[in-house]
Amino acid sequence: MTRRGFRPFLRIAGRAWLRRAVLESELGRPDAVTVLIGARNRANYRLENALRSIRAQTYPASLVHAMVVDYGSDPADAARTAAMCARFEAEYVRVDGVDVWSRSRCLNVGIRRAATKFLQISDADIVFPPRYLAGCVEVLRAAPISVVGSAMLDLPEESARELERAASEDGVLDAWTHAGRPRNGEPHHVSICATYTAFFHAVRGYDEFYEVWGEEDDDLHRRFVYLGLTPRTLGPDCSYLHQWHPDSERARDGENAERVRRNQLYLSQAHSILRNDGRWGIPHGTAG
């Protein structure tokens, strides 16, 4: 059997294993969902808007658990992030002793702690429409062996002042929804995804090789597909907003360019499902 022909066989076998070994104990649990945000020095209006959008969901508030993993922020920024989390009733997890940013290691701290039935990955600059979580749960109820996403609508630079004002005045961002443009013109962006928490645990979260910027999302998405999950896309009314910020914050160029190239090369060569060792998601020092 060729490698290409072997992959469909693996996916069929994977789905059977997921139903028998993973979902059997999960389906009867309450449909609670953790919304997980990873951040470092991001205690600004964008995080304020992100947390507000989580608390404005139509999905029952009692079933929504927000969590922010603060991965190595400066003390002043960490204090502001903790205060913001308290206002929006989000669990705050602080990780100290961090030398380099790794979204993978940051999110894995939260993934390992997550105990709800479903897990929604997000970012400190993402604003969800009110029915987003309800839409994700509806899909996962109907088709449990799925990973759910939507289009990412990039907001223009001219929206920044209004975004900042919305945060300070407890405003809403609906007026900007039609100004967003799908990232890369795609109807589905893999960086913001939801599925059963048990599936994140089954693959040991994000690959912790990735540092600085890039590729960890594509890597996880591909591993979920290898595992047997089917990617499913929510309708356009559930597209989420990416608040504008300078591209330089992505650190793709300059001093981090070599690390980004290493990430890209690694992604092209890594095709296994299971990554990391048994200490995945356990930082050297955690407080809060």
Summary of the structure (lengths in Angstrom):
residues: 288
radius of gyration: 18.4
end to end distance: 51.2
largest distance: 61.3
contacts: 939
relative contact order: 0.18
helix: 47%
strand: 19%
